[in-house]
């Protein structure tokens, strides 16, 4: 009986196993997300993260002020209904500066995590597949890098390559590559020995097909959780380097730079540093909470 005859009689052709597997995975993911949205803490963290992403993509939709327009007569105004976060030492609206600062901060953190993800995946997959002396050599180098504080390593790199948002992102990304490499290697070694991978190899599947169809999809979970966790760490690291003066040059708005600009007014106008710092902490805590929640649901 042809496919056309089956459809005409209302009997659909049986779906392929891959299609059923994708549907089942999508249903499980939808169920987990709906369950998580019922948790107040997860919902609040998701709202904070969505607000930060909207601020990074569409900042003028959240504030009508110019982030670079100075008003000396309104300098160091306390938070009020007109200026929600108050004003800085030049009379600029601080809430607007924080909103517009999300673009550079999120961009730098995204670039850093992207570099670490690509570099760590490459090293981890190659080390896990190669094994033997190659695996031992790569892991010893990774161990040495893990022994160094990430911020210190990033500071050394950014000092060598120059200042600015992109150099800071590259430095932070290189500094967190070892964690991705070790996690990816561990997952590749675990999944590589599972029965269905061995069955695929015995069935004639190439290593490339086995890697793309069986190993990477099943080893991706812990790596994705680590990426979410390290996204918050990357935001903190880029903000720390910007605080030290390695980030974007003034008058660009960046969360670390905003906190640094207010350190001279901690007694007379503490909100200049405190409110951008609290917003930064809220974003990082939200990312960590979301990552931890997904990690618990994977167990």
Secondary structure as UniProt FT lines:
FT   HELIX           3..8
FT   TURN            9..10
FT   HELIX           17..37
FT   HELIX           40..57
FT   HELIX           59..61
FT   TURN            67..68
FT   HELIX           72..74
FT   TURN            75..76
FT   TURN            84..85
FT   TURN            89..90
FT   HELIX           94..130
FT   HELIX           132..147
FT   HELIX           150..161
FT   HELIX           165..175
FT   HELIX           177..192
FT   HELIX           195..202
FT   TURN            203..204
FT   HELIX           207..210
FT   HELIX           211..215
FT   HELIX           216..243
FT   TURN            244..245
FT   TURN            250..251
FT   HELIX           255..261
FT   HELIX           262..265
FT   TURN            266..268
FT   HELIX           271..298
//
